[in-house]
Amino acid sequence: MQLLTAEQPLQIVGVDGFGVDGRPRARLEGAEALSTIFVNGVSHVKLHNLEIAGRKGLGSERDEAPIKLIGGRDEIAPEDAAGWLDVDGCWIVGEGVDAIKAAKG
């Protein structure tokens, strides 16, 4: 498996700009998963100009972190997993304890 790198990061970019309220028009809402954006084993991620809303877990009053970035499986070296996360111009909405969770693992 080849990891995304700083030269070729995973990019999710809202292209609709911002509304009069200053919030991004591009919106990602949680569906069936506990985290709205869940990235596993990717070393470079960029999120720009998005509204990211969390999703409540089953039987929970609070949602999981709307954004979760974790390291990959055993075949990914720890120094390559969860390399960096660039969040810019985003509005993150949720009722959980953390807006973003990042961990190697």
N, C-alpha and C positions, 0 to 999 in steps of 0.2 A: 504494500500500500504506500503510495506517495503522499506526503503531507503537503498541504498548501504552504507557501513560503511568503516572506515579505515582498518578494517580486510578483507573486501570484496568490494574493490572499483571497479568502472567501469574503466577498463583499455583498452586503445587502443595503441598497441605497434607495431612499424614497425620492422620487423624481418630481413629485407634484408640488414641491415647495411647502410653504407654511400658510396657514389661514390667518385671518385678521386677529385671532386670539393668540397668535404666536406659536401655536402647536402645529406639529407636522401634519400634513394632510394624508400622507401614506400611513396606514394603520395595520399593525399585526395584532390579532387577537388570539388568545389561547383557545385551543380546541379540546381535543381529548387528552393531550399530554399534560403533565403537571407544569412544565416550563414551556413558555411560548417559543423561545428560541433555545434549543438544546444542541450543543455542539460537542461531539465526542471525538477526540483524537485528531483535531485540526490545530495546527500550530499558530496560524495567523488569521484573525477575523476582524473585519471592519463593518460597523453598523453606523449608517449616517442618515439623518433627517427622517426618522421613523417615530411613530408613536407605538409603543410596545406595551400591550395590556396583559397582565398575568391571568392565570386560570386557577380557580380554586380546586384543590384536590378533593377527592371523594371523602366525604365525612369531615371536612375541614372548614373552619371559618376563615382561614387564611390560605392564600395561594403560595405555591412554590415560587422561588425567584423567577421573575419573568425571563431572565437571561441566565443560562447556565452553561459554562464552558469547562469541560473536564478533560483530563488526559485520556489517552487511549488504552488499548489492550496491551498485553505483555510484549508484543513484538515492536511497540513504539518505545524508543528510548525516552526516559523521563525528561531529559534536557530538551527533547523535541516536542513533547506533548504540552498543550495549553501554553504556547509560546507568548502570544500577546493578544489583547483584545482592545480595539480602538472604537470607542463610542463617542460620536460627535453629533450635536444637533438633535438628540433624541429626547423624547418625553417618555419616561418609564412609569407606568401606572400599575399598582398592585397593592394587595393587603397583606403580603407576607412580611417576614422579618427582614429579608435582604432583597434589594433590587437586582443585584448581579452576584452570582456565585462563580468563582473561578478556582480550579484546583487541578494539580497534577495528580495522576492516580492510576 
